[in-house]
Amino acid sequence: MSSFGSCLSHSLSEKWSDEEEADIEGTKSRQKYVKDEEFGVLDLYNKNCQQSGEYDRRYEIDESELRHPLVREICRLVGLRLTWNPDLEGQMKNLLRSLKPRQVCAVLHSQDDERVALEFFYWADRQWRYRHDPVVYYAMLQILGKTKLCEGTRRILLLMRRRGIRRTPEVFRYLMISYSRAGKVRHAMGVLRMMHMAGVQPNLSICNTALHVLVMGNRLDKALRFLKRMQIVGIAPDVVTYNCLIKGYCNFNQVQDAIKLIEDMPLRGCTPDKVSFYTVINYFCKEKNISEIQVLLEKMMACNLLLDMVTYNNLIHMLCKYGHSDEAYGFLKEAQERGFRVDKVGYTALVHSLCREGRIDRVEEIVDEMFEKNCIPDVVTYSAVVNGFCRAGRVDEAKKKLQQMYKNGYKPNTVSYTTLLKGLCQIGRISEARDMIDKSEEEWWTPNAITYSVVMHGFQRAGKLSEACDVVREMLMKGLRPNPAEINLLLVSLCREGRTDEAKKFMQECLSKGCDVNVVNFTTVIQGHFQKDDLDGALSLLDDMYLVNKSPDIVTYTTIVDAMGRRGKFEEATELIKKMLGRGIHPNPVMYRMIIHRYCQNGRVEDLLKLLEKLLPKQPYQTAYNQVIEKLCRFGYVTEAYSLLGKVLRTASRIDAQTCHVLLQSYLNRENPLLAYKVACRMFRRNLIPDPKLCKKVSKKLTLDGNIKEADSLMVQFVVRGFQSPC
């Protein structure tokens, strides 16, 4: 692996013994946890000492920098990173020293994949006689703030601290946004603790971000407390602040509180804007409450927010989004009556909604109306119409609509053709769809990854797996890569037909072309080898996973161990489980159930118990021995099950009582009431009351066998504990 490709993993594996890192999750002192402790950063606010925003403005990228020859050459070399050699890396190092800080930022912004930008950032930072300018850190954080790569964002923030680079509230804001995008609300709020510890004064922007995070995390109550604390320390809310709360109220169906807040905003020194009203209007659109929408429109005008075409377009879009096409059309006509000219945007939204509802005849009426209003449908509108006809199975009419686009001066784009191809595949005309891709150059359009995926799915559904694989290979030749789910779909189909070798070869081709082949894909092919009883091939693939740095997960190991158990190879299965534990992978409930089932099925009780002694300390499983006893009873190993009864009676829970009942019933089925009696007595000694109906059967069997003393003793046990005797 090149040093460029490996630097990211090396950086991520560094150990950060930093207090900020330790406390971002609030784990440093759980026993001293104080309610809303994140709010402490607000106490640092000093309205007479505002922080400068110079750094926040410096990393804006100019278009001319993106086109700079040095920047373009660096980007070209980064694109060749998978085939790097010392010469290419030497060229990169020489060019790097010639780049100005803003040009380094331009390289980062030029990357389509944020992870590649992060790799380049780390690689450059490790080069001799080069150090990133502070503006580069801000640019990298700005990029990562738009992603879910929160760990990379956090580490750059900590690196800035180590390098003594000034950190403004804005950089903490990027980390907070990244955590929020990743769905980690607690971590996002922990960023405020980082700020507090770093002594960074908060501003209104990061306070609004915190409110947004809380609202999107369904923590409206905490958001309201945060607002109150903001006001106490002197941070005056603005319209963005109140819009966050309005959104929160609507999310919790407290729409009247949202409306009241809009009405109170002028009294609090803040005038509501259109976003304030649009948020509530969106709620009423969802509920199809047209009368309330009309009231809100009147209130907008009362606030000097004049209704315009943007307002009506938003309204039409909202109603169409929730499938209320007729109501949307009503507002479209109202806009026209007010003298507004509804453009293609509003009409297209209406066409989309009608197509989803399957009202194709109504769609044609709307398109005709567009021509009457001199609002000629564009490629987006026609693509929606084509999609509607395809969804209705009227593909030939969809093709005619595609031809109409040329007549009206619009050229169908990739989306238009992909929509038609999907329609053809859905009705089984896959060969015709394949021919369209082959003729794409003649028609002057370029298929994308989605286009190929549509045709690949069509061949797969039709059982033409070789043709589907050929489509993927063509994708790879053109630099397009299928995602792991699409690869797995073909692998599953090939393995199901017994074409495991072909599946393995196909997966290796995808891997060699740089596709994101994951552990699920490997597990699928491994399972395919087991279906063909090819144990050596499956284990060989397991070794290959480590060679290509795709570590198997618990599902992979469960699949292999289960297959070994089916074939009676328990010694090999046990050794594999030990290796799994040695690699830090712990069993889950599915693996426990599988192991217990296979070992009990073959009467390997002693081996199973030794294995459980190794597994349970790594990953506790409370009902493990309960399941062992029940499985042993099921497979007829009742004596072995009875020997384990003491392990489940230690806790004497309701589940333990159910296990005892299974064992008790097994003894009854085998005409052995004395041992059933012993099980019942052991339950009584642990203050567990056996099932009266089962005990009644045991008592009758004991009496028939002449064991009257035990039968009477069993019934007395109920009376002594205050229960009515079953007999």
RAZI-V863243 format. One record per pair of residues at least 24 apart in sequence whose C-alpha atoms are under 7 Angstrom apart, sorted by the first residue. I is the first residue (numbers start at 1). J is the second residue. If there is no record, write none. Layout:
BEGIN
i | j
I | J
I | J
END
This chain:
BEGIN
i | j
2 | 84
4 | 119
4 | 123
5 | 119
7 | 119
7 | 122
7 | 123
8 | 119
8 | 122
20 | 194
24 | 187
24 | 190
24 | 191
24 | 193
24 | 194
25 | 186
25 | 187
25 | 190
26 | 190
38 | 189
38 | 190
38 | 192
38 | 193
39 | 226
40 | 196
41 | 192
41 | 193
41 | 195
41 | 196
41 | 202
42 | 202
42 | 230
42 | 233
43 | 233
44 | 201
45 | 201
45 | 202
45 | 233
56 | 170
58 | 135
59 | 135
59 | 138
59 | 139
61 | 106
65 | 103
65 | 106
66 | 106
71 | 103
71 | 106
71 | 107
75 | 107
97 | 130
101 | 133
101 | 135
101 | 136
104 | 136
105 | 136
105 | 139
108 | 140
114 | 143
114 | 144
134 | 165
138 | 171
141 | 171
141 | 174
142 | 174
144 | 178
145 | 174
145 | 175
145 | 177
145 | 178
146 | 178
147 | 178
147 | 181
148 | 178
148 | 179
148 | 181
148 | 182
149 | 178
150 | 175
150 | 178
150 | 179
168 | 200
169 | 200
169 | 202
169 | 203
169 | 206
170 | 206
173 | 206
173 | 209
180 | 213
185 | 213
185 | 217
204 | 235
208 | 240
208 | 241
211 | 244
212 | 244
215 | 244
215 | 248
220 | 248
238 | 270
239 | 270
239 | 271
239 | 272
243 | 276
246 | 276
247 | 279
250 | 280
250 | 283
274 | 305
282 | 318
285 | 318
285 | 319
286 | 322
309 | 340
313 | 346
316 | 346
317 | 346
317 | 349
320 | 349
320 | 350
320 | 353
321 | 353
323 | 353
325 | 350
325 | 353
325 | 354
343 | 375
344 | 375
344 | 377
348 | 381
351 | 384
351 | 385
352 | 384
355 | 385
355 | 388
356 | 388
358 | 388
358 | 392
360 | 388
360 | 389
378 | 410
379 | 410
379 | 412
383 | 415
383 | 416
386 | 419
386 | 420
387 | 419
387 | 420
390 | 420
390 | 423
391 | 423
395 | 423
395 | 424
413 | 445
414 | 445
414 | 446
414 | 447
418 | 451
422 | 454
425 | 455
425 | 458
430 | 455
430 | 458
430 | 459
449 | 480
449 | 481
449 | 482
460 | 490
465 | 494
476 | 513
481 | 515
482 | 515
483 | 516
484 | 516
484 | 517
484 | 518
488 | 521
491 | 524
491 | 525
492 | 524
495 | 525
495 | 528
498 | 532
500 | 525
500 | 528
500 | 529
518 | 550
519 | 550
519 | 551
519 | 552
523 | 556
527 | 559
530 | 563
554 | 585
554 | 587
558 | 591
562 | 594
565 | 598
586 | 618
586 | 619
587 | 619
596 | 628
597 | 631
600 | 631
600 | 632
601 | 635
626 | 656
626 | 659
630 | 659
630 | 662
633 | 663
633 | 666
652 | 686
652 | 688
657 | 688
668 | 698
673 | 698
673 | 701
673 | 702
674 | 702
692 | 726
693 | 726
696 | 726
696 | 727
END
